[in-house]
Amino acid sequence: MALATLPLRDRDIREPVLVRVASKPGLVVEEMGLLRGEYRVDVALVDDYLTGFEIKSELDDDLPGFLGPKIPRESPPGLSGCS
C-alpha cells in the first residue's frame, strides 16, 4: 500500500535552507528586497558577495514562470549555496 505524500510547502524547504546557509560565515537575511523593492529574495547570504536563494514550493502559485533578473557575476570560491 503506497503512502500519499503531501505537497512541499515553503516552510518545508525554507527551514533546511536556513540551517544550511546559517552554517556559512556572513549575515543571513530573509525576504530581502533588491532594487528598491522591485525584486525580493527569499533567503540571502551577505558576506563578501550577495548570494540569494529563491524558494519555489509545489504549492507556490505566485509569479508563475518567474525567472527573475539575470545579474552576471562570478561565483564566490568555496560557496556552493545549498547543494
C-alpha positions as CSV (number, residue, x, y, z in Angstrom):
1,M,0.0,0.0,0.0
2,A,1.6,3.3,-1.1
3,L,1.5,6.2,1.2
4,A,0.2,9.5,-0.1
5,T,2.7,12.3,0.0
6,L,1.7,15.9,0.8
7,P,2.9,18.7,-1.5
8,L,6.0,20.6,-0.3
9,R,5.3,24.0,1.3
10,D,7.6,27.0,1.5
11,R,8.4,26.3,5.2
12,D,9.3,22.6,4.3
13,I,12.0,24.0,2.0
14,R,12.9,27.2,3.9
15,E,13.9,25.6,7.2
16,P,16.6,23.3,5.8
17,V,17.9,26.1,3.5
18,L,18.2,28.4,6.6
19,V,20.1,25.8,8.5
20,R,22.5,25.2,5.7
21,V,23.0,28.9,4.9
22,A,23.4,29.8,8.6
23,S,26.4,27.4,8.8
24,K,28.3,29.8,6.4
25,P,30.1,32.9,7.6
26,G,28.1,36.1,6.9
27,L,24.7,37.6,7.6
28,V,21.5,35.7,6.7
29,V,18.5,37.8,5.7
30,E,15.0,36.6,4.9
31,E,12.7,38.3,2.4
32,M,15.4,40.7,1.3
33,G,14.3,43.5,-1.0
34,L,16.5,44.4,-4.0
35,L,16.5,47.3,-6.4
36,R,14.3,49.4,-4.1
37,G,11.9,46.6,-3.5
38,E,11.3,45.8,-7.2
39,Y,12.6,42.2,-6.5
40,R,12.7,40.1,-3.4
41,V,15.0,37.2,-2.4
42,D,13.5,34.6,-0.1
43,V,16.8,34.0,1.7
44,A,20.1,35.9,1.2
45,L,23.6,35.4,2.5
46,V,25.6,38.6,2.7
47,D,29.4,38.3,3.1
48,D,32.0,39.3,0.5
49,Y,29.2,38.5,-2.0
50,L,25.5,38.6,-2.0
51,T,24.0,35.1,-2.6
52,G,20.3,34.8,-3.0
53,F,18.0,31.8,-2.8
54,E,14.6,31.8,-4.3
55,I,12.3,29.1,-2.8
56,K,9.6,27.6,-5.0
57,S,7.3,25.0,-3.5
58,E,4.8,22.8,-5.2
59,L,2.1,25.0,-3.8
60,D,3.7,28.2,-5.0
61,D,1.4,29.9,-7.5
62,D,2.7,33.5,-7.2
63,L,4.6,34.7,-10.2
64,P,4.3,31.6,-12.4
65,G,7.2,31.3,-14.8
66,F,9.2,33.9,-12.9
67,L,12.8,33.9,-14.0
68,G,14.0,37.0,-12.2
69,P,16.6,39.4,-13.3
70,K,19.8,37.9,-14.7
71,I,22.7,39.6,-13.0
72,P,26.0,38.1,-14.2
73,R,28.8,37.7,-11.6
74,E,31.5,35.3,-10.7
75,S,30.6,32.7,-8.1
76,P,32.5,33.1,-4.9
77,P,35.1,30.4,-4.3
78,G,34.1,27.8,-1.8
79,L,30.4,28.8,-1.6
80,S,28.0,26.4,-3.3
81,G,24.8,27.5,-1.8
82,C,22.6,24.6,-0.7
83,S,23.8,21.9,-2.9
